[in-house]
Structures are given as C-alpha cells and as structure tokens.
C-alpha cells in the first residue's frame, strides 16, 4: 500500500529484520544509497540525539557510515529545523588515529569530504560525551549501535528505578521528596526514551517507522506522532533530491576521468 501511494507512512512493532527487508525490497532504496539504516532518537541534554545505525547493518564499509551521516543531516535539517546538525563518529577516543580500520577510514573520508557532502562533521565522539547536548547525531555501524542503544535503555531504567526506590525508602525520605516532585517528574520525563517514539528507517523511498517490540500505549502514541512528523516534513523527498544531486556530480566526475585519462 505504501509503494502504491495508498498510505503516507508505515508503522510497525514487528520483527525488525522482516520490516527492513520489506521496506527495502517492496518500497525500494533511494537511488544512490547503498544500505538503509535504523535511526532512533534518544534523549540528550536539553535536546534529542539521533543514533544511526542502530542494528540494520552489522557489517559496514566506510561508504555506509558516510551515507548514514548524510541521511542524518538531511533528516534533522528538514524535520527539526537544525540548519547544520553536528555529526559525530562513535569511537573509543577522540583522536583520529583511534578505533578499528572501519572507523579510521570513515574518519578520513568524513574529514576530507564533509564540506562537499554538506555534513557538519565534528570528529570522533566517545560514548560518555554523546549525551552532552553538543552533538545532534552519532554515526556508527549497526552492531555497535545496537549495543549502545540497548545499554542506554537499560541505564535509563536503572536510574529511574533506583531514584524511585530511594525516595520511598522510608517515611522521612518520602515526605521530604514531596516539594521536589515537579523537578523529579521533569527529570523522569527527560530520561524517558519513549517520548522520542520509534526508530526511523532512513534510505527507503517512503517513510517507515519501527516501534519497539515491547511498546506500550504510551510509546506507540509518541511513535505515531513521530511518524506523522516524518511524513509531513518530506524528509524522504528531500533525501531523494539530495542524493540525485550527489549521483549527478559523481557521474560527471567519472565522465571527466574517462575523457582525460
């Protein structure tokens, strides 16, 4: 139905692999994009943080990570009105010599080509700095990204559970916590990843959103709101336009090389 323009956006809480396969084979990849990616939004200091890829591609090439950065840039610019989204590369250190071969090669490609590709690349980012509010999107391969995502979700649950138990430990702590309840609620709201909805499938020709397999009504509500914004922002259309321009430039470059070889 999505392929035949009988719907604007597709939402599912089903199997991620099946949904990605259906989106890729039925709806189709955007021309020029090697691999679509899963991109959830996570809470960060006073803003949201996009993680791409969060599990669609466990084995990646530098080209894939560069394209993830491009897709994140286009989506954040058109949906969140961030003129120059800050894109970081997840790594074990900030130095460009750190990381495995994939990350080092990707760093080199982003450093050399980010201006030409319209990416505001800010360098390597360690996990502990990811939520500082200084970064708009974190780029990584799907294997690392999925571990990162689930660790963050688990840590969020730990913080909320520990805080709740501490406030209810005895009658004195319960009474003393009453004046602070508005602040506590704001903190809990900030830490709750559910308010950011599901994960986007970026790189396919139509908007597709993956809700968490354990979604409750609260999470699904925000996933539907996110899906609506995804469709209204025309981020997919903008992505197609951007990659058409990139493909055209690449084609002219190849013709130039052939003619002058």
Rosetta blueprint (number, residue, H / E / L):
1 X L
2 X L
3 X L
4 X L
5 X L
6 X L
7 X L
8 X L
9 X E
10 X E
11 X E
12 X E
13 X L
14 X L
15 X L
16 X H
17 X H
18 X H
19 X H
20 X H
21 X H
22 X H
23 X H
24 X H
25 X H
26 X H
27 X H
28 X L
29 X E
30 X L
31 X L
32 X L
33 X L
34 X L
35 X L
36 X L
37 X E
38 X E
39 X E
40 X E
41 X E
42 X E
43 X E
44 X E
45 X L
46 X L
47 X E
48 X E
49 X E
50 X E
51 X E
52 X E
53 X L
54 X L
55 X L
56 X L
57 X L
58 X L
59 X L
60 X L
61 X L
62 X H
63 X H
64 X H
65 X H
66 X H
67 X H
68 X H
69 X H
70 X H
71 X H
72 X H
73 X H
74 X H
75 X H
76 X H
77 X H
78 X H
79 X H
80 X L
81 X L
82 X L
83 X L
84 X L
85 X L
86 X E
87 X E
88 X E
89 X E
90 X E
91 X L
92 X L
93 X L
94 X L
95 X L
96 X L
97 X L
98 X L
99 X L
100 X L
101 X H
102 X H
103 X H
104 X H
105 X H
106 X H
107 X H
108 X H
109 X H
110 X H
111 X H
112 X H
113 X H
114 X H
115 X H
116 X H
117 X H
118 X L
119 X L
120 X E
121 X E
122 X E
123 X E
124 X E
125 X E
126 X L
127 X H
128 X H
129 X H
130 X L
131 X L
132 X L
133 X L
134 X L
135 X L
136 X L
137 X E
138 X E
139 X E
140 X L
141 X L
142 X H
143 X H
144 X H
145 X H
146 X H
147 X H
148 X H
149 X H
150 X H
151 X H
152 X H
153 X H
154 X H
155 X H
156 X H
157 X H
158 X H
159 X H
160 X H
161 X H
162 X H
163 X H
164 X H
165 X H
166 X H
167 X H
168 X L
169 X L
170 X L
171 X H
172 X H
173 X H
174 X H
175 X H
176 X H
177 X H
178 X H
179 X H
180 X H
181 X H
182 X H
183 X H
184 X H
185 X H
186 X H
187 X H
188 X H
189 X H
190 X H
191 X H
192 X L
193 X H
194 X H
195 X H
196 X H
197 X L
198 X L
199 X E
200 X E
201 X E
202 X E
203 X L
204 X E
205 X L
206 X L
207 X E
208 X E
209 X E
210 X E
211 X L
212 X L
213 X L
214 X L
215 X L
216 X L
217 X H
218 X H
219 X H
220 X H
221 X H
222 X H
223 X H
224 X H
225 X H
226 X H
227 X H
228 X H
229 X H
230 X H
231 X H
232 X H
233 X L
234 X L
235 X H
236 X H
237 X H
238 X H
239 X H
240 X H
241 X H
242 X H
243 X H
244 X H
245 X H
246 X H
247 X H
248 X H
249 X H
250 X H
251 X H
252 X H
253 X H
254 X H
255 X H
256 X H
257 X H
258 X H
259 X H
260 X H
261 X L
